[in-house]
Amino acid sequence: MSPAVQGQLFTLGFVLLFLVLGVSRRMRPQPVRPGRIAVSGGIIVLLLGVSLVGTGGRIIADPVALALVPVFLVLGGLAGYYLVRTLTFWNDPDTGALWMRGGALFAIILVATIAIRFGARAVATGSFAGSTGGFSAAGSGHGLLYDLSADLLFLSLGLWAARAFFVIRRFRAEAVAV
């Protein structure tokens, strides 16, 4: 096995470990913390933006992939809306704090989009990491499949943004009702 393949497998294993930890954490009931949701949402948006610039800069040169960006954002937003509706919310009778449970489906869908993205990059480039050339990859000719993997970042972005918006909105509605 070449060192490049070993490095990719090590990276995938490391990412998988954190994803498993995240999914298992989502399965437990947890208090709704709007500040934490907003900060983690901001970090996710920043990481997705860096990922887009680092590996998906070619999307700007492909009109079809660029036209699909709003479609993926809307699909992500709709999925986030639906997933928040599957969460169970309740107030702690002793403290009045709002709690939620049921985020495992959200985490699983997020993991699936990441897996599809890595798979599409692997098919298009022969590497899980895809092209490392950023914007310089514009002439590399990876094709639409490579660009669609970058569009999946916008699906994830819509998913995270909708989740943050609707959970914070639910928190505020509960705070007004109390």
VEXKOLBA-846038 format. One line per 10 residues: number of its first residue (from 1); their letters; for each residue x negated, y negated, z negated of N, C-alpha, C. Coordinates in nm, 3 decimals. Layout:
residues N
NUM> A> X:Y:Z:X:Y:Z:X:Y:Z | ...
***
This chain:
residues 178
1> MSPAVQGQLF> -0.086:0.117:0.000:0.000:0.000:0.000:-0.090:-0.124:0.000 | -0.060:-0.217:0.089:-0.143:-0.336:0.102:-0.122:-0.430:-0.015 | -0.219:-0.515:-0.043:-0.204:-0.612:-0.153:-0.086:-0.707:-0.132 | -0.056:-0.740:-0.006:0.057:-0.830:0.021:0.189:-0.764:-0.018 | 0.205:-0.636:0.016:0.326:-0.563:-0.021:0.335:-0.547:-0.172 | 0.222:-0.518:-0.236:0.220:-0.506:-0.382:0.262:-0.637:-0.447 | 0.215:-0.748:-0.395:0.251:-0.879:-0.448:0.400:-0.906:-0.433 | 0.454:-0.869:-0.316:0.597:-0.889:-0.294:0.680:-0.801:-0.387 | 0.640:-0.676:-0.406:0.713:-0.587:-0.495:0.703:-0.634:-0.640 | 0.588:-0.683:-0.681:0.572:-0.738:-0.815:0.665:-0.858:-0.835
11> TLGFVLLFLV> 0.669:-0.946:-0.737:0.757:-1.064:-0.745:0.903:-1.022:-0.752 | 0.943:-0.927:-0.667:1.081:-0.879:-0.669:1.115:-0.814:-0.803 | 1.023:-0.738:-0.859:1.046:-0.676:-0.989:1.062:-0.780:-1.099 | 0.981:-0.883:-1.094:0.988:-0.993:-1.191:1.121:-1.066:-1.180 | 1.163:-1.097:-1.059:1.292:-1.163:-1.036:1.406:-1.073:-1.082 | 1.398:-0.945:-1.050:1.501:-0.849:-1.090:1.514:-0.842:-1.242 | 1.402:-0.844:-1.313:1.406:-0.842:-1.459:1.486:-0.960:-1.514 | 1.457:-1.079:-1.463:1.530:-1.197:-1.511:1.677:-1.195:-1.469 | 1.704:-1.141:-1.353:1.844:-1.131:-1.311:1.922:-1.033:-1.399 | 1.860:-0.921:-1.434:1.926:-0.825:-1.522:1.950:-0.888:-1.659
21> LGVSRRMRPQ> 1.852:-0.960:-1.709:1.870:-1.028:-1.838:1.982:-1.131:-1.829 | 1.989:-1.204:-1.719:2.096:-1.303:-1.701:2.233:-1.240:-1.693 | 2.245:-1.130:-1.619:2.375:-1.062:-1.608:2.417:-1.006:-1.744 | 2.323:-0.945:-1.816:2.359:-0.890:-1.947:2.398:-1.001:-2.044 | 2.334:-1.115:-2.035:2.371:-1.228:-2.119:2.510:-1.280:-2.086 | 2.544:-1.279:-1.960:2.676:-1.327:-1.917:2.789:-1.235:-1.964 | 2.758:-1.112:-1.991:2.861:-1.017:-2.031:2.905:-1.040:-2.176 | 2.822:-1.106:-2.255:2.857:-1.134:-2.394:2.938:-1.262:-2.404 | 3.029:-1.269:-2.502:3.098:-1.396:-2.527:2.997:-1.504:-2.568 | 3.023:-1.626:-2.524:2.932:-1.736:-2.557:3.010:-1.866:-2.570
31> PVRPGRIAVS> 2.962:-1.954:-2.656:3.030:-2.083:-2.669:3.010:-2.166:-2.543 | 3.108:-2.249:-2.513:3.097:-2.339:-2.399:3.018:-2.460:-2.446 | 2.906:-2.484:-2.381:2.819:-2.598:-2.413:2.806:-2.683:-2.287 | 2.887:-2.787:-2.276:2.887:-2.865:-2.152:2.752:-2.929:-2.120 | 2.679:-2.973:-2.221:2.548:-3.031:-2.195:2.452:-2.931:-2.136 | 2.453:-2.811:-2.191:2.367:-2.705:-2.140:2.407:-2.665:-1.998 | 2.538:-2.660:-1.973:2.585:-2.625:-1.839:2.540:-2.731:-1.738 | 2.550:-2.858:-1.776:2.509:-2.966:-1.685:2.359:-2.962:-1.659 | 2.279:-2.942:-1.765:2.133:-2.938:-1.748:2.092:-2.816:-1.665 | 2.148:-2.698:-1.698:2.110:-2.579:-1.621:2.157:-2.592:-1.476
41> GGIIVLLLGV> 2.274:-2.653:-1.455:2.321:-2.677:-1.318:2.227:-2.769:-1.241 | 2.178:-2.874:-1.309:2.081:-2.965:-1.246:1.951:-2.895:-1.212 | 1.906:-2.808:-1.302:1.783:-2.732:-1.275:1.802:-2.638:-1.157 | 1.918:-2.574:-1.151:1.947:-2.483:-1.039:1.949:-2.561:-0.908 | 2.014:-2.677:-0.907:2.018:-2.760:-0.786:1.877:-2.798:-0.744 | 1.794:-2.835:-0.841:1.656:-2.871:-0.811:1.578:-2.752:-0.754 | 1.592:-2.636:-0.817:1.522:-2.517:-0.768:1.570:-2.476:-0.629 | 1.700:-2.486:-0.605:1.752:-2.453:-0.472:1.700:-2.552:-0.368 | 1.693:-2.679:-0.406:1.638:-2.780:-0.314:1.493:-2.753:-0.281 | 1.412:-2.719:-0.383:1.271:-2.687:-0.359:1.260:-2.563:-0.272
51> SLVGTGGRII> 1.345:-2.464:-0.299:1.343:-2.343:-0.217:1.378:-2.374:-0.073 | 1.475:-2.463:-0.054:1.515:-2.500:0.082:1.401:-2.571:0.154 | 1.336:-2.664:0.088:1.224:-2.736:0.150:1.108:-2.641:0.174 | 1.082:-2.553:0.077:0.967:-2.464:0.088:0.983:-2.354:0.191 | 1.105:-2.300:0.204:1.119:-2.185:0.294:1.224:-2.204:0.401 | 1.308:-2.304:0.388:1.417:-2.318:0.484:1.416:-2.448:0.560 | 1.301:-2.515:0.565:1.295:-2.643:0.634:1.333:-2.636:0.780 | 1.323:-2.519:0.838:1.355:-2.501:0.980:1.503:-2.515:1.008 | 1.587:-2.509:0.906:1.732:-2.518:0.923:1.772:-2.649:0.992 | 1.694:-2.753:0.970:1.724:-2.884:1.028:1.713:-2.879:1.181
61> ADPVALALVP> 1.627:-2.793:1.232:1.607:-2.785:1.377:1.708:-2.695:1.447 | 1.788:-2.620:1.371:1.884:-2.529:1.431:2.025:-2.585:1.413 | 2.088:-2.634:1.520:2.219:-2.699:1.505:2.328:-2.606:1.453 | 2.323:-2.478:1.488:2.425:-2.384:1.439:2.411:-2.365:1.288 | 2.288:-2.341:1.243:2.265:-2.323:1.100:2.298:-2.450:1.023 | 2.265:-2.564:1.080:2.295:-2.693:1.015:2.445:-2.716:1.009 | 2.518:-2.678:1.113:2.664:-2.695:1.113:2.730:-2.602:1.012 | 2.666:-2.491:0.978:2.723:-2.397:0.881:2.700:-2.439:0.736 | 2.616:-2.539:0.712:2.590:-2.584:0.575:2.718:-2.623:0.503 | 2.805:-2.709:0.560:2.928:-2.743:0.487:3.020:-2.623:0.467
71> VFLVLGGLAG> 3.019:-2.530:0.561:3.101:-2.410:0.547:3.054:-2.328:0.427 | 2.922:-2.310:0.415:2.868:-2.234:0.302:2.891:-2.308:0.170 | 2.880:-2.440:0.170:2.909:-2.517:0.048:3.053:-2.498:0.004 | 3.146:-2.507:0.099:3.288:-2.490:0.066:3.316:-2.348:0.019 | 3.259:-2.248:0.088:3.279:-2.109:0.045:3.225:-2.087:-0.096 | 3.110:-2.143:-0.124:3.053:-2.134:-0.259:3.142:-2.202:-0.362 | 3.194:-2.319:-0.326:3.284:-2.391:-0.417:3.412:-2.313:-0.444 | 3.468:-2.255:-0.340:3.590:-2.175:-0.357:3.563:-2.050:-0.442 | 3.450:-1.986:-0.417:3.414:-1.870:-0.497:3.392:-1.909:-0.643 | 3.326:-2.023:-0.666:3.306:-2.071:-0.802:3.437:-2.102:-0.871
81> YYLVRTLTFW> 3.530:-2.163:-0.800:3.663:-2.191:-0.855:3.733:-2.062:-0.895 | 3.731:-1.965:-0.806:3.794:-1.836:-0.834:3.729:-1.768:-0.955 | 3.596:-1.770:-0.958:3.525:-1.702:-1.066:3.550:-1.766:-1.202 | 3.564:-1.897:-1.207:3.596:-1.962:-1.334:3.735:-1.921:-1.379 | 3.824:-1.899:-1.285:3.960:-1.856:-1.320:3.961:-1.713:-1.375 | 3.856:-1.634:-1.349:3.849:-1.499:-1.404:3.789:-1.497:-1.544 | 3.732:-1.609:-1.588:3.675:-1.616:-1.723:3.787:-1.621:-1.826 | 3.759:-1.569:-1.942:3.852:-1.577:-2.054:3.801:-1.684:-2.150 | 3.887:-1.780:-2.181:3.852:-1.888:-2.274:3.938:-1.874:-2.400 | 3.882:-1.908:-2.513:3.959:-1.912:-2.637:3.891:-2.007:-2.735
91> NDPDTGALWM> 3.969:-2.054:-2.829:3.916:-2.141:-2.934:3.892:-2.058:-3.060 | 3.778:-2.080:-3.122:3.746:-2.016:-3.250:3.837:-2.078:-3.356 | 3.917:-1.998:-3.425:4.011:-2.055:-3.522:3.942:-2.126:-3.639 | 3.820:-2.083:-3.673:3.751:-2.145:-3.786:3.686:-2.278:-3.751 | 3.622:-2.284:-3.634:3.548:-2.406:-3.598:3.618:-2.489:-3.491 | 3.710:-2.429:-3.418:3.776:-2.499:-3.308:3.693:-2.504:-3.181 | 3.573:-2.442:-3.184:3.484:-2.442:-3.067:3.544:-2.357:-2.955 | 3.523:-2.399:-2.831:3.570:-2.325:-2.714:3.466:-2.220:-2.677 | 3.512:-2.096:-2.659:3.426:-1.985:-2.620:3.474:-1.931:-2.487 | 3.383:-1.860:-2.417:3.419:-1.797:-2.290:3.353:-1.661:-2.280
101> RGGALFAIIL> 3.413:-1.577:-2.196:3.361:-1.443:-2.170:3.400:-1.407:-2.026 | 3.317:-1.325:-1.962:3.353:-1.276:-1.831:3.269:-1.331:-1.718 | 3.152:-1.384:-1.747:3.067:-1.440:-1.643:2.985:-1.339:-1.567 | 3.002:-1.210:-1.596:2.921:-1.108:-1.528:2.952:-1.106:-1.378 | 3.078:-1.124:-1.339:3.114:-1.124:-1.197:3.043:-1.239:-1.125 | 3.038:-1.355:-1.189:2.966:-1.470:-1.132:2.819:-1.433:-1.111 | 2.756:-1.375:-1.213:2.615:-1.340:-1.202:2.591:-1.234:-1.095 | 2.681:-1.138:-1.086:2.665:-1.031:-0.985:2.677:-1.089:-0.845 | 2.772:-1.180:-0.824:2.786:-1.242:-0.691:2.663:-1.326:-0.659 | 2.611:-1.396:-0.759:2.490:-1.475:-0.738:2.373:-1.384:-0.702
111> VATIAIRFGA> 2.358:-1.273:-0.772:2.252:-1.177:-0.743:2.269:-1.120:-0.602 | 2.393:-1.093:-0.563:2.418:-1.040:-0.429:2.376:-1.140:-0.321 | 2.404:-1.269:-0.341:2.363:-1.368:-0.241:2.211:-1.376:-0.233 | 2.144:-1.362:-0.348:1.997:-1.365:-0.348:1.944:-1.241:-0.275 | 2.003:-1.125:-0.302:1.959:-1.002:-0.235:1.981:-1.010:-0.084 | 2.095:-1.062:-0.043:2.122:-1.077:0.100:2.022:-1.173:0.162 | 1.991:-1.280:0.089:1.895:-1.379:0.140:1.757:-1.315:0.159 | 1.710:-1.241:0.057:1.581:-1.174:0.069:1.585:-1.071:0.181 | 1.694:-0.996:0.193:1.706:-0.896:0.299:1.702:-0.959:0.438 | 1.773:-1.070:0.456:1.774:-1.138:0.586:1.634:-1.189:0.620
121> RAVATGSFAG> 1.565:-1.243:0.521:1.428:-1.290:0.545:1.335:-1.174:0.580 | 1.353:-1.062:0.512:1.268:-0.946:0.539:1.291:-0.895:0.681 | 1.417:-0.892:0.724:1.447:-0.847:0.860:1.391:-0.946:0.962 | 1.407:-1.075:0.935:1.366:-1.177:1.032:1.215:-1.193:1.040 | 1.144:-1.176:0.926:1.001:-1.207:0.926:0.911:-1.088:0.893 | 0.970:-0.979:0.840:0.888:-0.867:0.797:0.833:-0.885:0.657 | 0.878:-0.988:0.587:0.831:-1.018:0.452:0.949:-1.066:0.368 | 0.958:-1.020:0.242:1.065:-1.066:0.154:1.058:-1.216:0.129 | 0.938:-1.270:0.129:0.921:-1.413:0.102:0.953:-1.497:0.223 | 0.961:-1.439:0.339:0.984:-1.516:0.461:0.860:-1.591:0.500
131> STGGFSAAGS> 0.878:-1.692:0.583:0.766:-1.775:0.625:0.724:-1.865:0.510 | 0.596:-1.882:0.494:0.546:-1.972:0.390:0.505:-2.105:0.447 | 0.542:-2.131:0.570:0.498:-2.253:0.635:0.586:-2.373:0.615 | 0.700:-2.362:0.548:0.786:-2.476:0.524:0.831:-2.539:0.654 | 0.812:-2.672:0.666:0.854:-2.742:0.785:0.768:-2.708:0.905 | 0.650:-2.662:0.883:0.564:-2.628:0.997:0.611:-2.503:1.069 | 0.707:-2.435:1.010:0.757:-2.312:1.073:0.856:-2.340:1.184 | 0.875:-2.466:1.220:0.978:-2.502:1.317:0.958:-2.434:1.451 | 0.837:-2.410:1.488:0.815:-2.347:1.617:0.795:-2.197:1.610 | 0.819:-2.140:1.492:0.788:-1.998:1.477:0.890:-1.906:1.541
141> GHGLLYDLSA> 1.010:-1.954:1.570:1.108:-1.875:1.641:1.165:-1.758:1.563 | 1.186:-1.773:1.433:1.244:-1.665:1.353:1.388:-1.639:1.390 | 1.458:-1.739:1.438:1.595:-1.720:1.483:1.700:-1.754:1.380 | 1.825:-1.731:1.421:1.940:-1.769:1.341:1.948:-1.691:1.210 | 1.912:-1.563:1.209:1.918:-1.484:1.087:1.830:-1.547:0.977 | 1.714:-1.592:1.013:1.623:-1.658:0.920:1.688:-1.785:0.865 | 1.750:-1.862:0.954:1.815:-1.987:0.912:1.939:-1.961:0.827 | 2.013:-1.856:0.858:2.131:-1.823:0.777:2.091:-1.785:0.635 | 1.973:-1.728:0.619:1.928:-1.697:0.483:1.908:-1.826:0.404 | 1.866:-1.933:0.472:1.856:-2.063:0.405:1.995:-2.120:0.377
151> DLLFLSLGLW> 2.091:-2.094:0.466:2.228:-2.139:0.443:2.287:-2.076:0.317 | 2.242:-1.956:0.283:2.291:-1.892:0.161:2.254:-1.973:0.037 | 2.150:-2.054:0.046:2.118:-2.145:-0.065:2.234:-2.240:-0.090 | 2.300:-2.283:0.016:2.413:-2.375:0.000:2.535:-2.304:-0.058 | 2.550:-2.175:-0.028:2.655:-2.097:-0.091:2.630:-2.091:-0.242 | 2.506:-2.062:-0.281:2.471:-2.059:-0.423:2.490:-2.195:-0.487 | 2.454:-2.300:-0.416:2.471:-2.435:-0.468:2.618:-2.466:-0.492 | 2.704:-2.432:-0.398:2.848:-2.454:-0.416:2.903:-2.372:-0.530 | 2.854:-2.249:-0.545:2.897:-2.162:-0.653:2.861:-2.221:-0.789 | 2.736:-2.265:-0.804:2.692:-2.324:-0.930:2.764:-2.455:-0.959
161> AARAFFVIRR> 2.777:-2.539:-0.859:2.841:-2.669:-0.881:2.987:-2.653:-0.922 | 3.059:-2.563:-0.855:3.200:-2.541:-0.889:3.212:-2.482:-1.029 | 3.127:-2.388:-1.063:3.132:-2.330:-1.197:3.109:-2.437:-1.302 | 3.005:-2.516:-1.285:2.976:-2.622:-1.383:3.093:-2.720:-1.393 | 3.145:-2.763:-1.280:3.254:-2.860:-1.279:3.377:-2.807:-1.351 | 3.419:-2.685:-1.316:3.544:-2.633:-1.372:3.531:-2.589:-1.518 | 3.415:-2.540:-1.558:3.397:-2.506:-1.700:3.394:-2.633:-1.784 | 3.324:-2.735:-1.739:3.320:-2.862:-1.813:3.459:-2.925:-1.816 | 3.530:-2.917:-1.705:3.667:-2.969:-1.702:3.756:-2.895:-1.802 | 3.741:-2.764:-1.809:3.819:-2.686:-1.907:3.782:-2.726:-2.049
171> FRAEAVAV> 3.653:-2.747:-2.074:3.608:-2.790:-2.206:3.671:-2.923:-2.245 | 3.669:-3.017:-2.152:3.729:-3.149:-2.179:3.879:-3.141:-2.202 | 3.948:-3.056:-2.125:4.092:-3.039:-2.142:4.122:-2.981:-2.280 | 4.040:-2.885:-2.324:4.059:-2.826:-2.457:4.029:-2.928:-2.567 | 3.929:-3.014:-2.546:3.892:-3.114:-2.645:4.004:-3.217:-2.662 | 4.071:-3.252:-2.552:4.182:-3.348:-2.557:4.302:-3.284:-2.628 | 4.323:-3.154:-2.603:4.439:-3.084:-2.661:4.425:-3.066:-2.811 | 4.302:-3.063:-2.861:4.280:-3.040:-3.005:4.293:-3.164:-3.083
***
